[in-house]
Amino acid sequence: MNRRDVLTGAGAFAAGGPEALGGGLPLGPLPGTRYPDPRIEALDPRFKAKIGNAGIERIATGFRWAEGPVYFRDGGYLLWSDIPNNRMLRWLEEDGHVSVFRSPSHYANGNTRDREGRLVTCEHDTRRVTRTEPDGRITVLLDRFEGKPLNAPNDVVVASDGGIWFTDPGYGIDGHYEGTKAAAELPTRVYRLDPGTGRAAVMVEDMARPNGLAFSPDERSLYVVDSAAGDGRRAHIRAFAVEGSRLTGGRVFADDVAPGITDGLRTDEDGNVWCSMGWADPAEDGVRCYAPDGSLIGKIHLPETCANLCFGGLKRNRLFMTASTSVYALYVDAQGAQRP
């Protein structure tokens, strides 16, 4: 199969090689689907997102490690990173066509949009955060702090004031699979890049592996995943109070993910926190939903380890989940809080 054949659409990606890692599942509704979908599990009456006649769909496959989904409502498409393959992909909602958006991507990981609708990306190999301008030019927002290279920026969100918040856990320099192996010269941290001055400031520096992050709908809280596990450490989610350009507190919001790990997360307009799950019990692979008080209220079970997720669709009510070799989608009775 040549490269042109691979790029002819989602079906072509499903016929490629890496999808064997996902068990050779077909595109479309998962095998054995019936309504209501039993893979969507309500644990609490507050989990009202389940729709009786909506099921989980596999919309694209054939990747090595899918990450960093972001939806463009004005274009009707989803972008995500395929980190080990050093590329970013695009899926058109109109007809399911999948194509390469950027290659090489510098082993891009997390993606988001700023308040002007521009793509903001964390790149492992170049160890930087970039912005893609409307004409396609790439602007480097930050690649060094206090004269030292960043480790490997991982995930990113943009606040309503234009501030860019990102995590720098260093996974991209741990080896040559998702970047280039190198020694870390900075601690693992959460940073905020000021939109006015272009300067970065340290927001959090007491996490072993700061990973996914998301604001509450009112931006009064910032949720940050610490994905470190082992050596007596437990992966968990912390909640910080946002006071302008500062953070206070840092209470543990959820720490019941062991022995698995959570990675990426998003919030809905009701303040619920949706996070990815995997790396342990296959029965727990997928997505979890936590109420604003930290109670686990629902689960979405996927056949692969989930890395990240985002809300999309024209009404922000379609949950897209990047899970190992595939991308899954599910309509839910909730709307994502992230803008645009």
N, C-alpha and C positions, 0 to 999 in steps of 0.2 A: 504494500500500500504506500503510495507516495504522499507527499505533504498536501497536495491539492485535494486528494481524496479525503484526507483527515479533516480538512477545513470545510467540507461541503455542508455540514450541519450537525445537530446533536446526535442524529443516528450514526453518523460517521464516527464521532467520538466514542460511541458505545461499542463500535466494532473494533476499536484499537486494542493495544496490548495491555496497558496498566489496569484496565477495568477488571482483570482477572483477580486482582487483590480484593475487589468488592464482591466476589462470588458470582460474577457474571449475571447480575440482576438486569432485567430489561428496563428500558425507559417507560415512563408512565406510572400508573398506580402500582404500588408494591404488590407482589404476589399474594393472593388470598384476601385482597381488600374487600371489605363489606362495610356498609354504613349501619350504625355509626362505627368509625374506625377504632378498633380496640387498642391500637397502638398509642392513642391519645388518652392518657390516664388522668382523671380528676381525683385528687387526694383530699380536696377541701371544697365546700360549696362556693368559696370565693373564686375558684377557677372556672370562669364562665366563658373561656375562650373556645371551647370545643363546639364545633358546628356539626350537627347530626349527619349532614350529607356532604361532608368534605373529608377527603382522605389525603394521606401523604403521597406525593408523587416524586419520582426520580426524574429530574429534568435534564441532567447532563452527567456524563461519566467519562472515564479515561484519563484521569489525572493521578499524580503521585501523592500530593498532599495539598488539598484545596483549603484556602484560607482567605481572610479579609474581604468578605462580600460587601458590596455597596450598590444601592439601587439608584438609577437615574430616572425619575418619573417623567422629566421633560423629554427624555429620549426613549423611554419604554424598554430599558435594558438593565441587566445586572452585570457588574464587573466583579471579578475575584482573582486571587493569586493562586498559581500552581507553583509553589515555591521551589521544590527540587528541580522542576523542569524549566525554571528561570523564565517564566512567562506569565502574562495576565490574559484572562479569557473574557469574552463578552457573549451573553445570551440574550437574544431578542425575544421579548415576551410575546410579540405578535405572532411569530411562527416557530419559535423554538430553535432558531438558527444559532449555532455556536461558532465563534471565530476567535482567532488570536488578536487581542487588543494591543499587546506590547510584548515584543521579544527582541533582545533580552530585556528583562524587567529589573535587572540587578538584584534578583532574588527578593522581589517585593513581598511583603507580608500584609500588614494591615492597611486598609483604605477607608476614607471617608470623604465627605464633601464639606467645603466651607460655606459660609452664608451667602456667597456669590455663586454657588453651584460648581465651584472648581474642585477637581479631584486632588486630594491630599494623600500621599502614600509614604509608608515606612519601607525603606530599602535596607536589606541586610548587607549585601555585598559592598555597597558604597558607604554604608553606615551613616545614612542621612535620612532626613525628612524632606520630601519634595512636593511641589504643587505643579499641576499641569494646567497651563494657561489655555484660554479658549482657542488660540491658534495652534495649540499642540506643543508649544515651547515648554520646557521643564525648568522651573525655578527652584534652586536649592534653598530651602528655608533654614536648615541647620544641619551641620555635619560635625561640629566640634563644640566643646564646652570648656571654657577656661584653657584653651589652647590644646586640648586633648581630643582625639577622635571619640565620637560616641561608640558605644558597644555595638549594638545592632537594633535600631528602633523597631518596635514590634507592633503596637496598636496605637490608634490615634482618634481623637474626637475634637470637634471644634465647637466652642461655646457661642452664645448669641452675641457676645461682645467681640467676636473674632479671635479670641485667644485659642491657641492650638495646644492641646494637652496630649502628651504621648508617653508611652512606657519604653524603657530601655533595659530589658532583662539580659541581653547578651546571647540568646539562643543562636543567632546567626553566625557567631564566631566560635561556637563550640566545636565545629567540625566543618567538613567540606561539602556536606549534603545540602544544607540550606543557606550556604554562604561560603565564606572562606575562613578557615581556622586562624585565629589570632588571639593574642593576649589582651585581656580587658585592661584599659587604662583608667577607667572610671568606675565608681560603684554602680550597682543596679538601682535605678531611680525612676521616678515620674517627674517629667518636666512640663513647664508651661512656657510657650513662646508668645511674647507680647506682640500684638498686631501693630502697635504704634511704633515701638522702638526696635522690634526685631530681635530683642534680647531674650535669652532663655533664663529661667530661674528654676531651682530645685523645689519641687512640691512635696515629694515623699522620698525618703532614703532609708527606711527601715524595713523594706520588703526584700526577701531573698530573690524572688523572680516576679516582679510586677509585670502583669500581662494585659488582659483585656480591661477596658474601662468604658464607662458610660455615665452620663448625667441623668439625674432624675428629671421628670418633665419640667419642674420649676427651676432646675439648675441649682437648687439649694444643697443637693447632695451629689457627690461623685463616688461611684462604685468602682473599685479596683480589685482585680483578681491577683492573688499571689499564688502562682501555679507550682511553687516548690513543694516537693514531697520527698519523704525519705529522710534518714538521719534525724529522726525525731520531729520532723516538720510535717505539717498537714497543709495541703492546698486549701485555700479559703477565699472568701470575698469580704472585703472591708468597705465600710461606708464612712466617708469624710464629709464634714460640713464645709460648704463653699462660702467664703466671705470675700467677695470681690475676686482678687487675684491670689487669695491665700486659702489654705486648707487648715482645718482644725479637727481634733478628734481622731478618728480612725478606728472606730469600734468594729469588732468582727460582726459582719452581717449574716454570713452563713459559713459554716465549717463542717457540714455533714456530708461532704463529697467523698471522703475516704472510703475505700482505697483508690477511688478514681481521682481525676483531676478535671477542673473546669478551666476554660481558656478565654473565650470571647463572650461578651454579653451586650444586651440592649435592654431598654426599658420601653414600656407602652404608656399610653396616655393616662392610665389609671395608676401609674407608679409601680406596677409589677416589674420585677427583674427577671429577664429570660437569659439563661446562660447555657453554654455547651457542656457536654459531659462525655467522658470516655476514659480510655487507657487502663481499664480494670475489668470489671464484670461486664460481659457483653450485654447482659440484660438491662444495664443502666446506660448503654450508649444512646446518645440523643441530646435532648434539651430538657432543662428543668425550668420551672416558673416559680418564683418566690414572691409572696405578697410584700408590701412595703415594710411590714413589721418583721420580715425575715422568715416567715413560715413557708415551708415548702407546700405548694398548693396544687401543682400539676406536673406531669411529665409527658414528653413526646419520645417514643421509642423508635430508634433508627437501626438499620442493620450494619452501620459502620460507626466508628468513633467520630464524634462531631468536634470540630475545632472552633467554629465561629458561626455567626448568624446575623441577619439584619431583617428589618421589615421593609416591604416594598409593595409594588403594585400601585395602580393609580390612587387607591384609597388607603395605602399604607397598612393594609390588612392581610398581606400575604407574607408569611414567614419563610425566608430563604435560609437554608442551612448548609454550610460547606462541611462535608463529612468524609474525611479520608480521600477516597478516589472519586467522589461524586458530589453533586449538588442536589438537595432535596427541597421541595416547596410544599407549603400547607396554608390554605386559607384559614384564618382564625377570626374569632369574634372579638378582636382587639386591634388597636391601631398603634403603630410605632410612634414614639415621642420625638424621634430625631427629625430635624429639619435641615436642609430642604428635603 
